[in-house]
Amino acid sequence: MPIHFRNTPAAEPFLFDSIGSHWNQSHVLRPKGYPLFHYLQTEKGRGIIKIRDIEYTLNEDEGLLIAPYIPHSYAKDSLKWTTLFATFTGRIQSSIPSVIRYRPVLFIDRERGVHIRNLVDEIMRKWDSLSTDTYDQSIYCYRMLMSFTDSALTQSLTDEPLYMHYVEPVVKEIEAHYSTELTARELSRMVYVTPQYLSRLFKRFLGCSVYEYLTSCRIGRARELLLTHPDLSVQKIAYQVGYNDASHFTAMFKKTTGITPLEFRRTN
């Protein structure tokens, strides 16, 4: 049951924070979700993943990619359930949502799962060198993320009028101007709906509220700056990602990630 964890700073565009295969999967309950994008795939047996009252059955070579901080649980649905998994980090990890078309949960079918299983097997065989050669590891990580792109395209939100008319323009506005003083009220006015209705649409399509999505973008960018600009103070980073009050930023960072910005910088 091999499992590997990142032991170098997340300086490359994409890296595996953890990766494993042939894992004798036990019951997992995460009421606050996981802080990174997390992929789980069945190798043998069958498992059930529950995400906000929706159950997904994962048969052999089927998988799910779950966005950060989405509450979920999973358990075996057969005598034995073995899985492979990966979690993703890196300097530009905040771009992952656009790679998967902003889906909070992405189902991977068996055909795509076989390709991913073969890729993970290759990564595990080469891990001794990949753990030190982070450039090559980043390429492998990018290849896996691109494997999700085809599935995201087949499950595209572009055929959803409500998403296209109301959610997508707001997502683009947040990602372009997260460093400014955006509010849910201002963003809802941009698409001529109430803040409550816009947040319901975000919940429906992205699994989070407008405020949660804005916070996720800001904290994701802050994580990148903490790692790539060690000379920047927490106060300056707070300002660059849209917080005028460093104390408020620190509180939101800890609420989102479980640790303070300085603890995150030291840990990584």
LUMMI-123199 format. One record per residue (C-alpha): residue in one letter; y, x negated, z; residue number from 1. Coordinates in nm, 4 decimals, padded with zeros to 6 digits, always signed. Example, Ala and Ser with C-alpha at 12.3 -4.5 7.8 and 13.67 -1.06 7.14 Angstrom:
REM LUMMI-123199
+------+----------+----------+----------+------+
: resn :       yy :       xx :       zz : resi :
+------+----------+----------+----------+------+
:    A : -00.4500 : -01.2300 : +00.7800 :    1 :
:    S : -00.1060 : -01.3670 : +00.7140 :    2 :
+------+----------+----------+----------+------+
//
This chain:
REM LUMMI-123199
+------+----------+----------+----------+------+
: resn :       yy :       xx :       zz : resi :
+------+----------+----------+----------+------+
:    M : +00.0000 : +00.0000 : +00.0000 :    1 :
:    P : +00.2716 : -00.2474 : -00.1112 :    2 :
:    I : +00.6331 : -00.1719 : -00.0259 :    3 :
:    H : +00.9352 : -00.3979 : -00.0728 :    4 :
:    F : +01.2898 : -00.3801 : +00.0609 :    5 :
:    R : +01.6040 : -00.5402 : -00.0740 :    6 :
:    N : +01.6778 : -00.8717 : +00.0998 :    7 :
:    T : +01.9884 : -00.9763 : -00.0941 :    8 :
:    P : +02.3448 : -00.8362 : -00.1180 :    9 :
:    A : +02.3833 : -00.5473 : -00.3637 :   10 :
:    A : +02.5959 : -00.7554 : -00.6004 :   11 :
:    E : +02.4286 : -00.6556 : -00.9288 :   12 :
:    P : +02.5150 : -00.3292 : -01.1109 :   13 :
:    F : +02.1844 : -00.1682 : -01.0042 :   14 :
:    L : +01.9153 : -00.2827 : -00.7608 :   15 :
:    F : +01.6194 : -00.1327 : -00.5803 :   16 :
:    D : +01.6984 : -00.0780 : -00.2154 :   17 :
:    S : +01.3259 : -00.0170 : -00.1694 :   18 :
:    I : +01.0257 : +00.0299 : -00.3954 :   19 :
:    G : +00.6588 : +00.0962 : -00.3285 :   20 :
:    S : +00.3348 : +00.2199 : -00.4791 :   21 :
:    H : -00.0141 : +00.3331 : -00.3747 :   22 :
:    W : +00.1502 : +00.4762 : -00.0618 :   23 :
:    N : -00.0650 : +00.6979 : +00.1590 :   24 :
:    Q : +00.2040 : +00.9612 : +00.1864 :   25 :
:    S : +00.2615 : +01.1327 : +00.5199 :   26 :
:    H : +00.4805 : +01.4291 : +00.6076 :   27 :
:    V : +00.8546 : +01.3581 : +00.5806 :   28 :
:    L : +01.1406 : +01.5713 : +00.7145 :   29 :
:    R : +01.4998 : +01.4758 : +00.6309 :   30 :
:    P : +01.7405 : +01.7503 : +00.7478 :   31 :
:    K : +02.0396 : +01.5384 : +00.6391 :   32 :
:    G : +01.8796 : +01.3982 : +00.3251 :   33 :
:    Y : +01.8574 : +01.0317 : +00.2306 :   34 :
:    P : +02.1719 : +00.8147 : +00.1858 :   35 :
:    L : +02.0710 : +00.6873 : -00.1607 :   36 :
:    F : +01.9211 : +00.8291 : -00.4793 :   37 :
:    H : +01.5513 : +00.8564 : -00.4014 :   38 :
:    Y : +01.2618 : +00.8951 : -00.6457 :   39 :
:    L : +00.9131 : +01.0115 : -00.5452 :   40 :
:    Q : +00.6137 : +01.0488 : -00.7786 :   41 :
:    T : +00.2530 : +01.1502 : -00.7226 :   42 :
:    E : -00.0121 : +00.8932 : -00.8126 :   43 :
:    K : -00.3185 : +01.0765 : -00.6778 :   44 :
:    G : -00.3605 : +01.4185 : -00.5233 :   45 :
:    R : -00.0801 : +01.6714 : -00.4939 :   46 :
:    G : +00.2306 : +01.7120 : -00.2795 :   47 :
:    I : +00.4933 : +01.9765 : -00.2138 :   48 :
:    I : +00.8637 : +01.8942 : -00.1795 :   49 :
:    K : +01.0915 : +02.1570 : -00.0281 :   50 :
:    I : +01.4617 : +02.1389 : -00.1089 :   51 :
:    R : +01.6873 : +02.4152 : +00.0218 :   52 :
:    D : +01.4127 : +02.6793 : +00.0259 :   53 :
:    I : +01.2861 : +02.5812 : -00.3209 :   54 :
:    E : +00.9378 : +02.4307 : -00.3398 :   55 :
:    Y : +00.8370 : +02.1792 : -00.6051 :   56 :
:    T : +00.4699 : +02.0971 : -00.6544 :   57 :
:    L : +00.4100 : +01.7410 : -00.7696 :   58 :
:    N : +00.0799 : +01.6936 : -00.9477 :   59 :
:    E : -00.0413 : +01.3541 : -01.0662 :   60 :
:    D : +00.2297 : +01.1578 : -01.2514 :   61 :
:    E : +00.4957 : +01.4202 : -01.1783 :   62 :
:    G : +00.8040 : +01.3175 : -00.9834 :   63 :
:    L : +01.1419 : +01.4174 : -00.8432 :   64 :
:    L : +01.4689 : +01.2275 : -00.8274 :   65 :
:    I : +01.6803 : +01.3535 : -00.5365 :   66 :
:    A : +02.0527 : +01.2875 : -00.4971 :   67 :
:    P : +02.1909 : +01.1445 : -00.1708 :   68 :
:    Y : +02.2316 : +01.3615 : +00.1395 :   69 :
:    I : +02.0400 : +01.6626 : +00.0087 :   70 :
:    P : +01.8198 : +01.8016 : +00.2894 :   71 :
:    H : +01.4523 : +01.7971 : +00.1969 :   72 :
:    S : +01.0998 : +01.7634 : +00.3268 :   73 :
:    Y : +00.7636 : +01.6871 : +00.1722 :   74 :
:    A : +00.3985 : +01.7058 : +00.2658 :   75 :
:    K : +00.0593 : +01.6662 : +00.1028 :   76 :
:    D : -00.1102 : +01.9653 : -00.0588 :   77 :
:    S : -00.4470 : +01.7957 : -00.1054 :   78 :
:    L : -00.6882 : +01.6005 : +00.1105 :   79 :
:    K : -00.5109 : +01.2778 : +00.0150 :   80 :
:    W : -00.1722 : +01.2224 : -00.1461 :   81 :
:    T : -00.0680 : +00.8803 : -00.2719 :   82 :
:    T : +00.2750 : +00.8201 : -00.4165 :   83 :
:    L : +00.5089 : +00.5667 : -00.5694 :   84 :
:    F : +00.8755 : +00.5668 : -00.4830 :   85 :
:    A : +01.2048 : +00.3883 : -00.5333 :   86 :
:    T : +01.5545 : +00.4061 : -00.3886 :   87 :
:    F : +01.8568 : +00.2790 : -00.5787 :   88 :
:    T : +02.1681 : +00.0855 : -00.4827 :   89 :
:    G : +02.3994 : -00.1623 : -00.6563 :   90 :
:    R : +02.7598 : -00.2373 : -00.7329 :   91 :
:    I : +02.8024 : +00.0628 : -00.9633 :   92 :
:    Q : +02.5572 : +00.3031 : -00.8027 :   93 :
:    S : +02.8301 : +00.5699 : -00.8073 :   94 :
:    S : +02.7693 : +00.6009 : -01.1835 :   95 :
:    I : +02.4132 : +00.7298 : -01.1308 :   96 :
:    P : +02.5208 : +01.0981 : -01.1138 :   97 :
:    S : +02.6607 : +01.0754 : -01.4680 :   98 :
:    V : +02.3348 : +00.9140 : -01.5878 :   99 :
:    I : +02.1388 : +01.2205 : -01.4719 :  100 :
:    R : +02.4012 : +01.4738 : -01.5781 :  101 :
:    Y : +02.5100 : +01.5415 : -01.2186 :  102 :
:    R : +02.1855 : +01.7131 : -01.1245 :  103 :
:    P : +02.1126 : +01.7091 : -00.7509 :  104 :
:    V : +01.7393 : +01.7284 : -00.8244 :  105 :
:    L : +01.5690 : +01.6076 : -01.1414 :  106 :
:    F : +01.2059 : +01.6921 : -01.2181 :  107 :
:    I : +01.0047 : +01.4321 : -01.4120 :  108 :
:    D : +00.7133 : +01.5678 : -01.6151 :  109 :
:    R : +00.3779 : +01.3969 : -01.6559 :  110 :
:    E : +00.4551 : +01.2301 : -01.9889 :  111 :
:    R : +00.7679 : +01.0654 : -01.8524 :  112 :
:    G : +00.5902 : +00.9988 : -01.5213 :  113 :
:    V : +00.3196 : +00.7896 : -01.6902 :  114 :
:    H : +00.5914 : +00.5678 : -01.8376 :  115 :
:    I : +00.7569 : +00.5315 : -01.4958 :  116 :
:    R : +00.4226 : +00.4553 : -01.3257 :  117 :
:    N : +00.3554 : +00.1755 : -01.5757 :  118 :
:    L : +00.7044 : +00.0384 : -01.5193 :  119 :
:    V : +00.6632 : +00.0430 : -01.1400 :  120 :
:    D : +00.3254 : -00.1311 : -01.1700 :  121 :
:    E : +00.4923 : -00.4070 : -01.3721 :  122 :
:    I : +00.7776 : -00.4368 : -01.1214 :  123 :
:    M : +00.5351 : -00.4623 : -00.8295 :  124 :
:    R : +00.3364 : -00.7372 : -01.0043 :  125 :
:    K : +00.6545 : -00.9367 : -01.0633 :  126 :
:    W : +00.8253 : -00.8651 : -00.7317 :  127 :
:    D : +00.7988 : -01.2196 : -00.5953 :  128 :
:    S : +01.0252 : -01.3424 : -00.8728 :  129 :
:    L : +01.2371 : -01.0253 : -00.8990 :  130 :
:    S : +01.3229 : -01.0387 : -00.5288 :  131 :
:    T : +01.5138 : -01.3633 : -00.5896 :  132 :
:    D : +01.6130 : -01.3171 : -00.9542 :  133 :
:    T : +01.8396 : -01.0177 : -00.8972 :  134 :
:    Y : +01.9650 : -01.0223 : -01.2570 :  135 :
:    D : +01.6158 : -00.9431 : -01.3897 :  136 :
:    Q : +01.5608 : -00.6942 : -01.1100 :  137 :
:    S : +01.8815 : -00.5180 : -01.2106 :  138 :
:    I : +01.7520 : -00.4875 : -01.5668 :  139 :
:    Y : +01.4277 : -00.3300 : -01.4438 :  140 :
:    C : +01.6223 : -00.0950 : -01.2205 :  141 :
:    Y : +01.8411 : +00.0054 : -01.5142 :  142 :
:    R : +01.5293 : +00.0677 : -01.7250 :  143 :
:    M : +01.3957 : +00.3060 : -01.4628 :  144 :
:    L : +01.7261 : +00.4894 : -01.4397 :  145 :
:    M : +01.7299 : +00.5240 : -01.8179 :  146 :
:    S : +01.3841 : +00.6805 : -01.7927 :  147 :
:    F : +01.5503 : +00.9636 : -01.6054 :  148 :
:    T : +01.8111 : +01.0131 : -01.8773 :  149 :
:    D : +01.5740 : +01.1778 : -02.1263 :  150 :
:    S : +01.4599 : +01.4246 : -01.8620 :  151 :
:    A : +01.8212 : +01.4963 : -01.7696 :  152 :
:    L : +01.9007 : +01.5683 : -02.1345 :  153 :
:    T : +01.6158 : +01.8180 : -02.1654 :  154 :
:    Q : +01.7420 : +01.9870 : -01.8492 :  155 :
:    S : +02.1046 : +01.9706 : -01.9584 :  156 :
:    L : +02.3702 : +02.1863 : -01.7946 :  157 :
:    T : +02.5609 : +02.2119 : -02.1235 :  158 :
:    D : +02.3957 : +02.5461 : -02.1953 :  159 :
:    E : +02.5345 : +02.6882 : -01.8699 :  160 :
:    P : +02.8768 : +02.8493 : -01.9455 :  161 :
:    L : +02.9796 : +02.8675 : -01.5795 :  162 :
:    Y : +02.9105 : +02.4983 : -01.5348 :  163 :
:    M : +03.0926 : +02.4002 : -01.8544 :  164 :
:    H : +03.3992 : +02.6175 : -01.7850 :  165 :
:    Y : +03.4492 : +02.5600 : -01.4142 :  166 :
:    V : +03.2400 : +02.2791 : -01.2677 :  167 :
:    E : +03.2489 : +02.0058 : -01.5328 :  168 :
:    P : +03.6320 : +01.9914 : -01.5598 :  169 :
:    V : +03.6582 : +01.9606 : -01.1818 :  170 :
:    V : +03.3875 : +01.6905 : -01.1685 :  171 :
:    K : +03.5787 : +01.4887 : -01.4287 :  172 :
:    E : +03.9051 : +01.5364 : -01.2379 :  173 :
:    I : +03.7464 : +01.4177 : -00.9123 :  174 :
:    E : +03.5891 : +01.1117 : -01.0710 :  175 :
:    A : +03.9135 : +01.0158 : -01.2425 :  176 :
:    H : +04.1488 : +01.0806 : -00.9489 :  177 :
:    Y : +03.9410 : +01.0586 : -00.6282 :  178 :
:    S : +04.1950 : +00.8067 : -00.4923 :  179 :
:    T : +04.4712 : +01.0694 : -00.4885 :  180 :
:    E : +04.5226 : +01.3493 : -00.2365 :  181 :
:    L : +04.2938 : +01.6041 : -00.4006 :  182 :
:    T : +04.2070 : +01.9271 : -00.2242 :  183 :
:    A : +03.9576 : +02.2015 : -00.3042 :  184 :
:    R : +04.2477 : +02.4444 : -00.3391 :  185 :
:    E : +04.4254 : +02.2302 : -00.5981 :  186 :
:    L : +04.1047 : +02.1719 : -00.7922 :  187 :
:    S : +04.0208 : +02.5430 : -00.7975 :  188 :
:    R : +04.3676 : +02.6240 : -00.9287 :  189 :
:    M : +04.3027 : +02.3879 : -01.2173 :  190 :
:    V : +04.0235 : +02.6173 : -01.3425 :  191 :
:    Y : +04.1856 : +02.9433 : -01.2230 :  192 :
:    V : +03.9296 : +03.0478 : -00.9607 :  193 :
:    T : +03.9298 : +03.0676 : -00.5819 :  194 :
:    P : +03.8189 : +02.7673 : -00.3732 :  195 :
:    Q : +03.5330 : +02.9754 : -00.2347 :  196 :
:    Y : +03.4022 : +03.0692 : -00.5789 :  197 :
:    L : +03.4303 : +02.7123 : -00.7062 :  198 :
:    S : +03.2349 : +02.5809 : -00.4081 :  199 :
:    R : +02.9646 : +02.8425 : -00.4691 :  200 :
:    L : +02.9351 : +02.7173 : -00.8273 :  201 :
:    F : +02.9150 : +02.3560 : -00.7059 :  202 :
:    K : +02.6410 : +02.4563 : -00.4618 :  203 :
:    R : +02.4533 : +02.6336 : -00.7391 :  204 :
:    F : +02.4676 : +02.3535 : -00.9956 :  205 :
:    L : +02.5146 : +02.0325 : -00.7938 :  206 :
:    G : +02.3771 : +02.1238 : -00.4532 :  207 :
:    C : +02.7000 : +02.0513 : -00.2631 :  208 :
:    S : +03.0477 : +02.1922 : -00.2053 :  209 :
:    V : +03.3601 : +02.0666 : -00.3835 :  210 :
:    Y : +03.4670 : +01.8854 : -00.0677 :  211 :
:    E : +03.1234 : +01.7252 : -00.0260 :  212 :
:    Y : +03.1281 : +01.6055 : -00.3874 :  213 :
:    L : +03.4765 : +01.4572 : -00.3461 :  214 :
:    T : +03.3706 : +01.2853 : -00.0235 :  215 :
:    S : +03.0566 : +01.1492 : -00.1899 :  216 :
:    C : +03.2623 : +00.9977 : -00.4733 :  217 :
:    R : +03.5073 : +00.8396 : -00.2305 :  218 :
:    I : +03.2425 : +00.6956 : +00.0010 :  219 :
:    G : +03.0362 : +00.5723 : -00.2952 :  220 :
:    R : +03.3372 : +00.3827 : -00.4288 :  221 :
:    A : +03.4140 : +00.2523 : -00.0810 :  222 :
:    R : +03.0624 : +00.1105 : -00.0518 :  223 :
:    E : +03.1138 : -00.0776 : -00.3786 :  224 :
:    L : +03.4480 : -00.2208 : -00.2633 :  225 :
:    L : +03.3064 : -00.3259 : +00.0730 :  226 :
:    L : +03.0399 : -00.5304 : -00.1047 :  227 :
:    T : +03.2304 : -00.6662 : -00.4027 :  228 :
:    H : +03.5657 : -00.7366 : -00.2317 :  229 :
:    P : +03.4920 : -00.8926 : +00.1081 :  230 :
:    D : +03.8573 : -00.9969 : +00.1319 :  231 :
:    L : +03.9792 : -00.6356 : +00.1348 :  232 :
:    S : +04.0419 : -00.4845 : +00.4766 :  233 :
:    V : +03.8933 : -00.1485 : +00.5721 :  234 :
:    Q : +04.2449 : -00.0043 : +00.5780 :  235 :
:    K : +04.3133 : -00.1131 : +00.2185 :  236 :
:    I : +03.9792 : +00.0203 : +00.1012 :  237 :
:    A : +04.0484 : +00.3503 : +00.2757 :  238 :
:    Y : +04.3778 : +00.3783 : +00.0872 :  239 :
:    Q : +04.2178 : +00.2883 : -00.2478 :  240 :
:    V : +03.9579 : +00.5644 : -00.2189 :  241 :
:    G : +04.1984 : +00.8384 : -00.1145 :  242 :
:    Y : +04.2322 : +00.8173 : +00.2645 :  243 :
:    N : +04.5744 : +00.7523 : +00.4149 :  244 :
:    D : +04.4283 : +00.7241 : +00.7644 :  245 :
:    A : +04.1784 : +00.4401 : +00.8205 :  246 :
:    S : +04.0403 : +00.6136 : +01.1299 :  247 :
:    H : +03.9644 : +00.9279 : +00.9297 :  248 :
:    F : +03.8040 : +00.7153 : +00.6587 :  249 :
:    T : +03.5866 : +00.5342 : +00.9134 :  250 :
:    A : +03.4796 : +00.8657 : +01.0661 :  251 :
:    M : +03.3871 : +01.0108 : +00.7252 :  252 :
:    F : +03.2074 : +00.6917 : +00.6227 :  253 :
:    K : +02.9966 : +00.6985 : +00.9392 :  254 :
:    K : +02.9272 : +01.0707 : +00.9037 :  255 :
:    T : +02.8076 : +01.0138 : +00.5476 :  256 :
:    T : +02.6137 : +00.6880 : +00.5826 :  257 :
:    G : +02.5309 : +00.6753 : +00.9541 :  258 :
:    I : +02.7174 : +00.3454 : +01.0097 :  259 :
:    T : +03.0791 : +00.2247 : +01.0083 :  260 :
:    P : +03.2308 : +00.0414 : +00.7086 :  261 :
:    L : +03.2216 : -00.2919 : +00.8931 :  262 :
:    E : +02.8584 : -00.2376 : +00.9946 :  263 :
:    F : +02.7764 : -00.1563 : +00.6309 :  264 :
:    R : +02.9477 : -00.4744 : +00.5126 :  265 :
:    R : +02.7669 : -00.6884 : +00.7699 :  266 :
:    T : +02.4296 : -00.5273 : +00.6971 :  267 :
:    N : +02.4644 : -00.5848 : +00.3227 :  268 :
+------+----------+----------+----------+------+
//
